[in-house]
Amino acid sequence: RCPSHATSVGHDVEGTLGSVRVRVTDGTVRVVDAVCPDRICELTGALSAPGAVIACVPNAVTVRIGGSGRDGLDARVR
């Protein structure tokens, strides 16, 4: 979980195949490095709309953009 107002913050998220690097920059979130074979999660690009999802299916990692929840968080990574 991280706020979207961060200028540029990187997070390494462990999945079933290895680490996925997620970057939050100026209200957007994107996967910048993944170990999955097709790297579709990287090709998704930067997203900023509430409810948008980036999924690294082979690695069992999803990134969902929030913003309307009560917890004040703008992105959640699993």
Solvent accessible surface area in square Angstrom, and as a share of the most:
residue,aa,sasa,rsa
1,R,166,0.61
2,C,8,0.05
3,P,52,0.33
4,S,30,0.20
5,H,152,0.68
6,A,18,0.14
7,T,107,0.62
8,S,59,0.38
9,V,52,0.30
10,G,23,0.22
11,H,59,0.27
12,D,94,0.49
13,V,25,0.14
14,E,130,0.58
15,G,22,0.21
16,T,105,0.61
17,L,100,0.50
18,G,19,0.19
19,S,41,0.26
20,V,0,0.00
21,R,72,0.26
22,V,1,0.00
23,R,77,0.28
24,V,2,0.01
25,T,47,0.27
26,D,109,0.56
27,G,31,0.30
28,T,44,0.26
29,V,4,0.02
30,R,92,0.34
31,V,3,0.02
32,V,59,0.34
33,D,73,0.38
34,A,1,0.00
35,V,75,0.43
36,C,6,0.04
37,P,107,0.67
38,D,101,0.52
39,R,99,0.36
40,I,114,0.58
41,C,2,0.01
42,E,38,0.17
43,L,143,0.71
44,T,58,0.34
45,G,16,0.15
46,A,49,0.38
47,L,44,0.22
48,S,64,0.41
49,A,60,0.46
50,P,98,0.62
51,G,48,0.46
52,A,24,0.18
53,V,78,0.45
54,I,3,0.02
55,A,40,0.31
56,C,3,0.02
57,V,121,0.69
58,P,70,0.44
59,N,0,0.00
60,A,67,0.52
61,V,3,0.02
62,T,61,0.35
63,V,2,0.01
64,R,100,0.36
65,I,13,0.07
66,G,13,0.12
67,G,44,0.42
68,S,112,0.72
69,G,46,0.44
70,R,247,0.90
71,D,68,0.35
72,G,58,0.55
73,L,39,0.19
74,D,36,0.19
75,A,4,0.03
76,R,47,0.17
77,V,30,0.17
78,R,178,0.65
